[in-house]
Amino acid sequence: MSKQKKNTFNDFSGIMFSTDPDFVYEDHSAEKQETLPNAQQDLRVMLDRKNRGGKTVTLITGFVGADADLEKLTKTLKTKCGVGGSTKDGEIILQGDFKEKAFLFLQKEGYKVKKSGG
């Protein structure tokens, strides 16, 4: 038996019931976001220690595009820096202080990138 996700009120976006038999609910969350070219991406590279148990992570924000492209960039950065990491909420998280290394790599790849914060 497979468990089904329990729907919440927010899953229905305000539509609860329609008397129209031909009504088709349009799910806008499934639309794919197109990835901008590297030169049009405006990325920020920063260090973060908040809510991480005192551990330092390199945080890269501002990526606009498909999740698959974000995952691909994350994998490349993790390989180049030789470190673990992940993506969460459209941000790339690299374990440790790799601000400079990530900045130089992204700049070399043609991204518009800025250092920000700590």
C-alpha positions as CSV (number, residue, x, y, z in Angstrom):
1,M,0.0,0.0,0.0
2,S,1.3,3.4,-0.9
3,K,0.7,6.4,1.3
4,Q,-1.1,9.3,-0.4
5,K,-0.2,12.9,0.5
6,K,-3.0,14.5,2.5
7,N,-4.3,17.6,0.7
8,T,-4.4,20.8,2.7
9,F,-6.5,23.9,2.1
10,N,-3.6,25.7,0.4
11,D,-3.3,22.9,-2.2
12,F,-6.6,24.0,-3.8
13,S,-5.8,27.7,-4.3
14,G,-9.2,28.7,-3.1
15,I,-11.2,26.5,-5.5
16,M,-13.1,24.0,-3.4
17,F,-16.0,22.9,-5.6
18,S,-17.4,23.6,-9.1
19,T,-20.9,22.8,-10.3
20,D,-19.7,23.0,-13.9
21,P,-19.2,19.4,-15.2
22,D,-16.7,20.6,-17.8
23,F,-14.5,22.5,-15.3
24,V,-10.8,21.7,-15.5
25,Y,-8.6,22.9,-12.7
26,E,-5.4,24.4,-14.0
27,D,-2.3,23.7,-12.0
28,H,0.1,26.6,-12.5
29,S,2.7,25.2,-10.2
30,A,3.7,22.6,-12.8
31,E,4.9,25.3,-15.3
32,K,8.5,24.9,-16.1
33,Q,10.7,27.9,-15.6
34,E,13.2,28.7,-18.4
35,T,16.8,29.0,-17.4
36,L,18.4,32.3,-18.2
37,P,21.8,32.3,-20.0
38,N,24.9,32.5,-17.7
39,A,25.6,36.1,-18.5
40,Q,22.0,37.1,-17.4
41,Q,22.2,35.3,-14.1
42,D,22.7,37.6,-11.1
43,L,24.2,35.3,-8.5
44,R,25.3,36.2,-4.9
45,V,28.0,34.3,-3.1
46,M,28.0,34.6,0.7
47,L,29.0,32.7,3.9
48,D,26.3,31.7,6.3
49,R,26.4,30.4,9.9
50,K,22.8,31.0,11.0
51,N,20.7,28.0,12.1
52,R,23.5,25.6,11.1
53,G,24.9,24.6,14.5
54,G,27.9,26.9,14.2
55,K,29.0,25.3,11.0
56,T,30.0,27.6,8.1
57,V,28.4,27.1,4.6
58,T,28.9,28.9,1.3
59,L,25.5,30.0,0.1
60,I,24.8,30.9,-3.6
61,T,21.5,32.6,-4.3
62,G,19.8,34.3,-7.2
63,F,19.7,31.4,-9.8
64,V,16.8,31.7,-12.2
65,G,15.8,28.6,-14.0
66,A,14.8,25.0,-14.0
67,D,15.5,22.8,-10.9
68,A,17.5,20.3,-13.2
69,D,19.8,23.1,-14.2
70,L,20.3,24.2,-10.6
71,E,21.1,20.6,-9.6
72,K,23.6,20.4,-12.5
73,L,25.4,23.6,-11.4
74,T,25.4,22.4,-7.8
75,K,27.0,19.1,-8.8
76,T,29.7,20.9,-10.8
77,L,30.4,23.3,-7.9
78,K,30.6,20.4,-5.4
79,T,33.1,18.6,-7.7
80,K,35.3,21.7,-8.3
81,C,35.4,22.5,-4.6
82,G,35.7,18.9,-3.5
83,V,33.0,19.2,-0.9
84,G,29.5,18.2,-0.1
85,G,26.4,20.3,-0.5
86,S,22.8,20.5,-1.7
87,T,20.1,22.7,-3.2
88,K,17.2,24.0,-1.1
89,D,14.6,26.7,-2.0
90,G,16.5,27.7,-5.1
91,E,19.8,28.2,-3.3
92,I,23.1,26.3,-3.6
93,I,24.6,25.2,-0.2
94,L,28.3,24.1,-0.1
95,Q,29.6,22.8,3.2
96,G,32.5,24.9,4.4
97,D,34.1,28.3,3.4
98,F,34.5,28.1,-0.4
99,K,33.3,31.7,-1.1
100,E,36.4,32.7,-3.1
101,K,36.7,29.4,-5.0
102,A,33.0,29.4,-5.9
103,F,33.1,33.0,-6.9
104,L,36.1,32.5,-9.3
105,F,34.5,29.4,-10.8
106,L,31.2,31.1,-11.5
107,Q,32.9,34.2,-12.9
108,K,35.0,31.9,-15.2
109,E,31.8,30.2,-16.4
110,G,30.4,33.6,-17.4
111,Y,27.9,34.2,-14.6
112,K,27.3,37.7,-13.3
113,V,28.4,37.1,-9.7
114,K,28.9,39.3,-6.6
115,K,30.3,38.6,-3.2
116,S,27.9,39.5,-0.4
117,G,27.9,39.4,3.4
118,G,30.6,37.8,5.6
